[in-house]
Each structure stands twice: as structure tokens, then as C-alpha cells.
Amino acid sequence: MGLEGYELFTMNRVNKKGGGVALYVDKVLKCNLIECMSSIIDDVMECVTIEIHVEKASNIIISCIYRTPGSCLETFNEKLAAMFSNLNDKKVQIICGDFNIDLLNPNGHQKTTDFISTMYSNCLFPVIIKPSRITIDTATLIDYIFTNKIDHEIVGGLLITDISDHLPVFAIFQNYFGIKTKKKNQTFDMIGHRTTRAIAALQVDLKEHNWYEVFANEDSSSAYDAFLSAIILLYEKHCPLMKITRKHHRSNKPWITKGIEDACKKKNNLYKIFIKQRTKDAEIKYKLYKNRLVNIIRTSKKEYYHTLLEQNRSNTQETWRILNSIIKKGSKNKNYPDYFKKDKDIVLDKTKDIANEFNDFFVNVGFNLAKEIPESRNNNDLNKHITQNVSSMFIGAVTHREIINIVKTFKNKKSTDCFGIDMKLVKSIIEYIVQPFAYICNLSFRTGVFPSQMK
């Protein structure tokens, strides 16, 4: 499964279904798969290893390992020791995964002690020191993160969640890439403060405005600039910008109501209580509530789509769109190249250079194609094959009523231009600005010049 903005590295089982190991790496980072350290050994282990290239710092080797439960621990230790023998001590090493070896109770088990010795002998030390799998009777540490970067500030821990019977583990290497973490500010939008009184005042000012600067201009671009400037000036006067905080919307799962969200929080709290108390009563209470919540979510989802399909039963196109959103697991991951080749030898990997090449191609494509057309030896021969059309076509001037009728057919969409003006506002003021706008349209037809800001 792909994640937007991340590159996926996997090693999948060949002779068995399911399983496998995977690493997601931010596409901002340059990395590659280390094939000699990535393999599947049936009934023993699965491993995928990558190397992240870091400028002005040591490269990072990351291995994700899964050891099959009950497999020969001696064989696993031998394979692990052979893999670590290829590592460069100067590089940062991070080994993570599900090893199915309990590090909390190593005493009395020689193979577990041998595993710990293998890790320590390669200067790999654990980041996670608390149990990652907790039941009523047991608490074991079988999911680890090892690293040789012990001189760096590392924050490691467990996430308390019931998405799996193993608690997810994490490790954060503070500022290793030299990028300081910025505090996230509250997200907000700047929109015009529109009220019925403000729009009415805007209409009055537009009606009384002197459009001389527009009508006196014989250049369509300059006339439109003056026209737009006047509208923006009056709009900002009556509808000044105000800060609106964005609210969290559940658009991706609209069947998850506020009540279900509160129930999910309660379910998570019950799971935390079970993890702390580890009693049979706490486990039963958590599981009963969880099962009930799962049924409620399924019912809510079913009712949501049933209502949605009923509302659009006469709209075939919308019905198929809804069905596709249910059936399809998600859009296919699109991998676009991060570089381009020019003239087969020159590699362009900078965004600005790539954009300039695209611009140069599309600007000159017509001219370059025209140069390849061979010139006719005798132009008079072409006239023999051209049928003269006795009729002519004329374009009449744009009228005020024509513009108003066209504008009224547009939908009241919330999308705005760079000035914060949407179609709903345009429809409310079109009758007061139609005269100068009609002049600009007819001026554009007459001069053959389309206003630059309308492109």
C-alpha cells in the first residue's frame, strides 16, 4: 500500500501468503535498497535494508527485520552476525522490527544471551526498554529498535493503541538532518467579512463609481487592470479581510459522527486501563465496548451509503461515482520522475531548470514544427484546390444582457481567485459592473488583444 509523499521498500514472501517487511521513506530523502542485506529466509527471518544518503553527515543504514516465531534462534543469530559483518562502522545503523525474542527475561536462556551479545558486539544498543506486547499473564519486549548512534539525542517509546496486539515502537533522532522543528501554528484562512449590509454598500459604490479610466483606455489589458483595481479597492473597503480558523472536517469518513468519535476516545481509555491493570475484568470491559463500537461504526457506514445512493438514484453518473469510491481501495500511486534528460546526455534535477525546459518546449513547439514543413515550389498551385466561400462570418458586439445571462448560469462555487472573490460575489455585483466589462470585451475583440490578467 502506497503512502503519498513516501517511497516504499518491501521484501515479500515467495512461498507463503501474507507476511513480509516494509519501510516507508520520505521522498525528500535520497535513499536506495541494499540488496545484499535484504532477503527472505523461509521459516527463519525476513529483512529489508536501505541506505539514506545525508549531506555533511554520516549515511544512515536502516534494517527492518521479522523473525518467524519458534524458528531456530541459533540460525537466526548466525544470519544476523553475517549481515552485520558487511556494515560500515562510520555509518549510522538502525535495526528495528519484530524479533520474537523476549529481552526482559534473558536469564537462563543461552540463545537469547547470544542474540544480545551479537547486538552489543556490533555496537548496537536498544532504544526500547519497556514491554511491547502485554496480556493478562505476560509482558514481553519482542519489538526493538537498536542503533549505534548513542552520542545523539534520541527519544524512543511506545504508542498505546489497540490496532494490533503489539504496541507500536518509535524512535526520534533529534535534528540529525540539521532541520529545526518548527512549532505548528493554528491553521486559519483570511476571507472577506461579507454581510448583507456590506454587499449592499458595495453595490451602491460600484453603481456610482466613475469608470472613466476604463472607457478612456484603448488597450484591453490596461482597461481591465483599471477595472479590476477599482473593484478590489471597493471590495476591501466594504468587506475587509478577517481571520477564520479552519475547523476539522470528517469529510474522508463522513459516517463517523461526533458521538462515534467520543466513543472511540472512551474505547482507547478502556484499553489504557487494561494495559495498566492487566486484570480479566478490565479486559472483558474493554473488549465488549470495542466489539459494540465496531458494530455501531459498520451500521453507521452502511446507513450513510444507503442514504447517499437513495438521494442519487436518478443520477447514474453520481451513483457510479459513489460505488467506485466504495469498491476501489484508493487511487493508484503515481510515481513521477524527479529528473529529466535533455538531449540524451544532460540531466536536469532542479525544479526551476525543469520548468524552464517545459516552458521553452511549449512556447516554441509551433514555430519548430512550422520550420519542418517544406515550402511549396509554386503557391499558385494551391489556389486550384481551395474552394472560395462566398459567405462571410461576423461577430456582433457583446451586450449587457448577454453577459448578465451568462453569469447567472454559473454555479455558486466557493473557490476564489487570488483576491478572494468567488462566483457568488460576482453574481451579486454583475449588474453594477456590466457596462465597463462589456466595453473591455468588445475592445478585446476589436483590437485582437486578450487582457493579460484574464489569462
C-alpha positions as CSV (number, residue, x, y, z in Angstrom):
1,M,0.0,0.0,0.0
2,G,1.5,3.3,-1.1
3,L,1.5,6.5,1.0
4,E,1.5,9.9,-0.6
5,G,5.0,11.5,-0.3
6,Y,6.7,8.3,0.7
7,E,8.8,5.7,-1.2
8,L,8.0,2.1,-0.3
9,F,10.7,-0.6,0.0
10,T,9.4,-4.2,0.6
11,M,10.5,-7.8,0.8
12,N,7.6,-10.2,0.3
13,R,7.3,-13.9,1.0
14,V,7.5,-16.1,-2.1
15,N,6.3,-19.5,-0.9
16,K,3.7,-18.3,1.6
17,K,0.8,-15.9,1.6
18,G,0.9,-12.6,3.7
19,G,3.8,-11.5,5.8
20,G,6.8,-9.6,4.5
21,V,8.6,-6.5,5.7
22,A,8.4,-2.9,4.5
23,L,10.0,0.6,5.0
24,Y,8.4,3.9,4.1
25,V,10.9,6.7,3.4
26,D,10.1,10.4,2.9
27,K,10.7,11.2,-0.8
28,V,12.6,14.3,0.3
29,L,15.4,11.9,1.4
30,K,17.7,10.2,-1.1
31,C,17.9,6.5,-0.5
32,N,18.5,3.1,-2.1
33,L,17.9,-0.5,-1.4
34,I,20.8,-2.6,-0.1
35,E,20.2,-5.9,-1.9
36,C,22.9,-7.9,-0.1
37,M,21.2,-7.1,3.2
38,S,17.7,-7.7,2.1
39,S,16.4,-11.2,1.9
40,I,13.7,-13.8,2.8
41,I,14.8,-17.0,4.5
42,D,11.7,-19.3,4.8
43,D,10.7,-20.1,8.4
44,V,13.6,-18.1,9.8
45,M,13.6,-14.3,9.0
46,E,12.6,-11.6,6.6
47,C,14.7,-8.4,6.2
48,V,14.7,-5.3,4.1
49,T,17.6,-2.8,4.3
50,I,18.1,0.7,2.9
51,E,20.7,3.4,3.0
52,I,19.8,7.1,3.3
53,H,22.3,9.5,1.9
54,V,22.9,12.5,4.1
55,E,24.9,15.6,3.1
56,K,27.5,16.8,5.5
57,A,26.8,13.8,7.9
58,S,27.1,10.1,8.0
59,N,24.7,8.0,5.9
60,I,22.0,6.0,7.7
61,I,21.6,2.3,7.3
62,I,18.1,1.1,8.3
63,S,17.0,-2.6,8.5
64,C,13.5,-3.8,9.2
65,I,13.6,-7.4,10.4
66,Y,10.9,-10.0,11.3
67,R,11.9,-13.3,12.9
68,T,9.4,-16.2,12.5
69,P,8.1,-17.3,15.9
70,G,9.5,-20.6,17.0
71,S,12.3,-20.6,14.4
72,C,15.8,-21.8,15.2
73,L,17.3,-19.0,17.2
74,E,20.9,-20.2,16.5
75,T,20.4,-20.0,12.7
76,F,18.9,-16.5,13.2
77,N,21.9,-15.3,15.2
78,E,24.3,-16.7,12.6
79,K,22.4,-14.9,9.7
80,L,22.3,-11.7,11.7
81,A,26.0,-11.8,12.5
82,A,26.8,-12.4,8.9
83,M,24.7,-9.5,7.8
84,F,26.3,-7.1,10.4
85,S,29.7,-8.0,9.2
86,N,29.1,-6.0,6.0
87,L,28.2,-2.8,7.8
88,N,30.4,0.2,7.9
89,D,31.1,1.4,11.4
90,K,31.2,5.1,10.3
91,K,27.6,5.0,9.2
92,V,24.6,5.4,11.5
93,Q,22.9,2.0,11.9
94,I,19.2,1.5,12.9
95,I,17.9,-2.0,13.3
96,C,14.2,-2.4,14.0
97,G,11.4,-4.9,13.8
98,D,9.6,-7.8,15.5
99,F,12.3,-10.3,16.7
100,N,10.0,-12.5,18.8
101,I,12.8,-12.7,21.4
102,D,11.9,-11.5,24.9
103,L,14.7,-9.2,26.1
104,L,13.0,-8.7,29.5
105,N,13.8,-12.3,30.6
106,P,17.1,-13.3,29.0
107,N,18.4,-15.1,32.1
108,G,18.5,-18.9,31.8
109,H,18.2,-18.9,28.0
110,Q,21.6,-19.1,26.3
111,K,20.3,-18.4,22.8
112,T,18.7,-15.1,23.9
113,T,22.0,-14.2,25.6
114,D,23.8,-15.0,22.4
115,F,21.5,-12.6,20.5
116,I,22.1,-9.8,22.9
117,S,25.9,-10.4,22.7
118,T,25.7,-10.3,18.8
119,M,24.0,-6.9,19.0
120,Y,26.4,-5.5,21.6
121,S,29.5,-6.8,19.8
122,N,28.3,-4.7,16.8
123,C,27.9,-1.6,19.0
124,L,24.1,-1.8,18.6
125,F,22.2,-0.7,21.8
126,P,18.4,-0.8,22.5
127,V,16.2,2.3,22.4
128,I,13.1,0.5,23.6
129,I,13.3,-0.9,27.2
130,K,9.6,-1.5,28.1
131,P,7.3,-4.4,27.1
132,S,5.8,-4.1,23.6
133,R,3.3,-7.0,24.0
134,I,1.1,-7.1,27.1
135,T,-1.5,-9.6,28.1
136,I,-3.2,-10.6,31.3
137,D,-0.5,-13.1,32.1
138,T,2.6,-11.8,30.3
139,A,4.5,-8.7,29.4
140,T,7.3,-9.2,26.9
141,L,9.7,-7.0,24.9
142,I,9.9,-8.5,21.5
143,D,9.8,-5.4,19.2
144,Y,13.0,-3.4,19.3
145,I,14.9,-0.5,17.8
146,F,18.7,-0.9,18.0
147,T,21.2,1.8,17.0
148,N,24.9,2.6,17.2
149,K,24.2,6.4,17.4
150,I,24.4,6.6,21.2
151,D,26.0,10.0,21.3
152,H,22.9,11.7,19.8
153,E,19.7,12.8,21.5
154,I,17.1,10.1,20.8
155,V,13.5,9.9,22.0
156,G,12.1,6.4,22.0
157,G,8.9,4.9,23.3
158,L,5.7,3.0,22.8
159,L,2.3,4.1,21.3
160,I,-0.7,3.0,23.4
161,T,-3.1,1.8,20.7
162,D,-5.1,-1.3,20.1
163,I,-4.6,-1.5,16.3
164,S,-2.5,-4.6,17.0
165,D,-1.7,-6.9,19.9
166,H,1.8,-5.4,19.7
167,L,2.3,-1.8,20.8
168,P,4.0,0.2,18.0
169,V,7.5,1.4,18.9
170,F,9.2,4.6,17.7
171,A,12.5,6.5,17.9
172,I,13.1,10.1,17.1
173,F,16.6,11.3,16.3
174,Q,16.5,15.0,17.2
175,N,17.8,17.3,14.4
176,Y,20.0,14.8,12.8
177,F,19.5,16.3,9.4
178,G,20.1,19.8,10.7
179,I,16.4,20.8,10.2
180,K,14.9,22.5,13.2
181,T,11.4,21.5,14.0
182,K,9.0,24.4,13.7
183,K,6.1,24.8,16.0
184,K,2.8,24.3,14.1
185,N,0.7,27.4,14.2
186,Q,-3.0,27.1,14.2
187,T,-4.3,27.0,10.6
188,F,-6.6,29.8,9.5
189,D,-8.0,31.4,6.4
190,M,-8.3,35.1,5.5
191,I,-11.7,35.8,4.0
192,G,-13.7,38.9,3.3
193,H,-16.1,39.8,6.0
194,R,-19.3,39.7,4.0
195,T,-22.6,40.8,5.4
196,T,-25.9,41.8,3.7
197,R,-25.3,45.4,4.6
198,A,-21.6,45.3,3.3
199,I,-22.7,43.8,0.0
200,A,-25.4,46.4,-0.4
201,A,-23.0,49.2,0.3
202,L,-20.5,47.7,-2.2
203,Q,-23.3,47.6,-4.9
204,V,-24.1,51.3,-4.3
205,D,-20.5,52.3,-4.6
206,L,-20.0,50.3,-7.8
207,K,-23.1,51.8,-9.3
208,E,-21.9,55.3,-8.5
209,H,-18.3,54.7,-9.5
210,N,-16.8,56.7,-12.3
211,W,-15.4,54.3,-14.9
212,Y,-13.7,57.0,-16.9
213,E,-10.2,55.4,-16.6
214,V,-11.6,52.2,-18.2
215,F,-13.5,53.8,-21.1
216,A,-10.7,56.2,-21.9
217,N,-8.3,53.4,-22.4
218,E,-7.8,51.9,-25.9
219,D,-5.6,49.0,-24.6
220,S,-7.7,46.0,-23.3
221,S,-5.1,44.9,-20.8
222,S,-4.7,48.4,-19.3
223,A,-8.5,48.9,-19.3
224,Y,-9.0,45.5,-17.4
225,D,-6.3,46.4,-14.9
226,A,-8.1,49.7,-14.1
227,F,-11.5,47.8,-14.0
228,L,-10.1,45.2,-11.6
229,S,-8.3,47.6,-9.4
230,A,-11.5,49.6,-8.8
231,I,-13.5,46.5,-7.8
232,I,-10.7,45.2,-5.4
233,L,-10.4,48.7,-3.8
234,L,-14.1,48.9,-3.1
235,Y,-14.4,45.2,-2.1
236,E,-11.6,45.6,0.5
237,K,-13.3,48.8,1.8
238,H,-16.6,47.2,2.5
239,C,-15.5,43.6,3.1
240,P,-12.2,43.8,4.9
241,L,-10.2,40.6,5.5
242,M,-10.8,38.7,8.7
243,K,-9.1,35.6,10.2
244,I,-11.2,32.4,10.2
245,T,-9.9,29.4,12.0
246,R,-10.2,26.2,10.0
247,K,-12.4,23.5,11.6
248,H,-11.6,19.8,11.5
249,H,-13.9,18.1,9.0
250,R,-14.6,14.4,8.8
251,S,-15.0,14.5,5.0
252,N,-12.9,11.4,4.4
253,K,-15.2,9.3,6.7
254,P,-18.5,11.3,7.0
255,W,-20.3,8.4,8.7
256,I,-18.0,8.9,11.8
257,T,-20.2,11.3,13.9
258,K,-19.2,13.3,16.9
259,G,-20.8,10.7,19.1
260,I,-18.7,7.9,17.5
261,E,-15.5,10.0,17.9
262,D,-16.3,10.3,21.6
263,A,-16.9,6.6,21.8
264,C,-13.5,5.9,20.2
265,K,-11.8,8.0,22.8
266,K,-13.6,6.1,25.5
267,K,-12.6,2.8,23.9
268,N,-8.9,4.0,23.9
269,N,-9.1,4.9,27.5
270,L,-10.5,1.5,28.4
271,Y,-7.6,-0.1,26.5
272,K,-5.1,2.0,28.5
273,I,-6.8,0.9,31.8
274,F,-6.5,-2.7,30.7
275,I,-2.7,-2.2,29.9
276,K,-2.1,-0.7,33.3
277,Q,-4.3,-3.0,35.4
278,R,-3.9,-6.3,33.4
279,T,-7.0,-7.8,35.0
280,K,-9.6,-10.1,33.5
281,D,-12.4,-7.6,34.4
282,A,-10.6,-4.7,32.6
283,E,-10.0,-6.9,29.5
284,I,-13.7,-8.0,29.3
285,K,-14.9,-4.5,29.7
286,Y,-12.6,-3.2,27.0
287,K,-13.4,-6.0,24.5
288,L,-17.2,-5.8,25.0
289,Y,-17.1,-2.0,24.4
290,K,-14.8,-2.4,21.4
291,N,-17.0,-5.0,19.7
292,R,-20.1,-2.9,20.3
293,L,-18.4,0.1,18.8
294,V,-17.2,-1.8,15.7
295,N,-20.9,-2.8,15.1
296,I,-22.1,0.8,15.5
297,I,-19.4,2.1,13.0
298,R,-20.4,-0.6,10.5
299,T,-24.1,0.2,10.8
300,S,-23.4,3.9,10.5
301,K,-21.3,3.4,7.4
302,K,-24.0,1.2,5.8
303,E,-26.8,3.7,6.6
304,Y,-24.7,6.6,5.2
305,Y,-24.1,5.0,1.8
306,H,-27.7,3.7,1.7
307,T,-29.0,7.2,2.1
308,L,-26.5,8.6,-0.3
309,L,-27.5,6.1,-3.0
310,E,-31.2,6.8,-2.4
311,Q,-30.6,10.5,-2.9
312,N,-28.9,10.0,-6.2
313,R,-30.9,7.0,-7.5
314,S,-32.0,9.1,-10.6
315,N,-28.4,10.3,-11.2
316,T,-26.5,7.5,-12.9
317,Q,-23.2,9.3,-13.0
318,E,-23.2,10.2,-9.4
319,T,-24.3,6.7,-8.4
320,W,-21.3,5.2,-10.2
321,R,-19.0,7.7,-8.5
322,I,-20.3,6.6,-5.1
323,L,-20.0,2.9,-6.0
324,N,-16.4,3.4,-7.2
325,S,-15.5,5.2,-4.0
326,I,-16.7,2.2,-2.1
327,I,-15.3,-0.6,-4.3
328,K,-11.9,0.9,-5.1
329,K,-9.3,0.7,-2.4
330,G,-7.8,4.0,-3.4
331,S,-6.2,5.7,-6.3
332,K,-3.1,4.1,-7.7
333,N,0.2,5.5,-6.5
334,K,1.6,7.8,-9.2
335,N,5.4,7.9,-9.3
336,Y,6.6,10.9,-11.3
337,P,10.3,11.2,-12.1
338,D,12.3,13.7,-10.1
339,Y,14.7,14.5,-13.0
340,F,14.6,14.9,-16.8
341,K,17.1,14.3,-19.5
342,K,17.8,16.9,-22.2
343,D,19.5,15.9,-25.5
344,K,20.1,12.4,-24.0
345,D,23.1,13.5,-22.0
346,I,22.2,16.5,-19.9
347,V,20.3,15.6,-16.6
348,L,18.1,18.3,-15.1
349,D,17.1,17.7,-11.5
350,K,16.4,21.3,-10.3
351,T,12.8,22.4,-10.3
352,K,13.5,25.7,-11.9
353,D,15.5,24.2,-14.8
354,I,12.8,21.6,-15.5
355,A,10.1,24.3,-15.5
356,N,12.1,26.4,-17.9
357,E,12.6,23.5,-20.3
358,F,8.9,22.7,-20.3
359,N,8.2,26.4,-20.9
360,D,10.7,26.6,-23.7
361,F,9.2,23.5,-25.4
362,F,5.6,24.6,-25.4
363,V,6.4,28.2,-26.3
364,N,8.4,27.1,-29.4
365,V,6.7,23.9,-30.4
366,G,4.5,25.6,-33.0
367,F,7.5,27.5,-34.5
368,N,9.7,24.4,-34.5
369,L,7.0,22.3,-36.3
370,A,6.4,25.1,-38.8
371,K,10.1,25.0,-39.7
372,E,9.9,21.4,-40.6
373,I,7.1,21.9,-43.2
374,P,8.7,22.1,-46.6
375,E,7.9,25.2,-48.7
376,S,5.7,24.8,-51.8
377,R,7.5,25.4,-55.0
378,N,4.5,27.1,-56.7
379,N,2.0,28.8,-54.4
380,N,-0.4,29.3,-57.4
381,D,-1.0,25.5,-57.5
382,L,-2.6,25.7,-54.0
383,N,-5.3,28.0,-55.2
384,K,-6.6,25.4,-57.5
385,H,-7.5,23.2,-54.5
386,I,-9.1,25.9,-52.4
387,T,-12.9,26.4,-52.7
388,Q,-13.9,30.0,-52.3
389,N,-16.6,30.7,-49.7
390,V,-18.9,33.4,-50.8
391,S,-20.4,33.8,-47.3
392,S,-18.7,35.7,-44.5
393,M,-18.9,35.5,-40.7
394,F,-19.3,38.5,-38.5
395,I,-19.2,38.7,-34.7
396,G,-21.6,41.2,-33.1
397,A,-20.8,43.4,-30.1
398,V,-21.2,41.9,-26.7
399,T,-24.4,43.2,-25.0
400,H,-25.0,43.9,-21.3
401,R,-27.9,41.4,-21.1
402,E,-25.8,38.7,-22.8
403,I,-23.1,39.0,-20.1
404,I,-25.7,39.1,-17.2
405,N,-27.5,36.0,-18.5
406,I,-24.2,34.0,-18.9
407,V,-23.0,34.9,-15.4
408,K,-26.4,33.9,-13.8
409,T,-25.9,30.4,-15.3
410,F,-22.7,29.8,-13.2
411,K,-22.9,27.8,-10.0
412,N,-22.3,29.4,-6.7
413,K,-18.9,27.8,-6.1
414,K,-16.8,28.7,-3.0
415,S,-13.5,28.6,-5.0
416,T,-11.9,32.1,-5.1
417,D,-9.3,33.9,-7.1
418,C,-6.2,35.4,-5.6
419,F,-8.2,38.4,-4.4
420,G,-10.8,36.2,-2.5
421,I,-13.6,36.9,-5.0
422,D,-15.9,33.9,-5.7
423,M,-18.7,33.4,-8.2
424,K,-21.4,34.2,-5.6
425,L,-20.0,37.7,-5.2
426,V,-19.6,38.2,-8.9
427,K,-23.3,37.3,-9.4
428,S,-24.4,39.8,-6.8
429,I,-22.5,42.7,-8.4
430,I,-22.6,41.9,-12.1
431,E,-25.4,44.3,-12.9
432,Y,-23.3,47.2,-11.5
433,I,-20.1,46.4,-13.4
434,V,-21.5,45.0,-16.6
435,Q,-21.1,48.3,-18.6
436,P,-17.3,48.6,-18.2
437,F,-16.9,44.9,-18.5
438,A,-18.8,44.8,-21.8
439,Y,-16.6,47.6,-23.1
440,I,-13.4,45.6,-22.2
441,C,-14.8,42.5,-24.0
442,N,-15.7,44.5,-27.2
443,L,-12.3,46.3,-27.1
444,S,-10.6,42.9,-26.9
445,F,-12.5,41.7,-30.0
446,R,-11.8,44.9,-31.9
447,T,-8.0,45.0,-31.1
448,G,-7.4,41.3,-31.0
449,V,-5.7,41.6,-27.7
450,F,-6.8,39.5,-24.7
451,P,-6.3,41.2,-21.2
452,S,-3.2,39.8,-19.6
453,Q,-4.7,39.3,-16.1
454,M,-7.6,37.3,-17.5
455,K,-5.3,34.6,-18.9
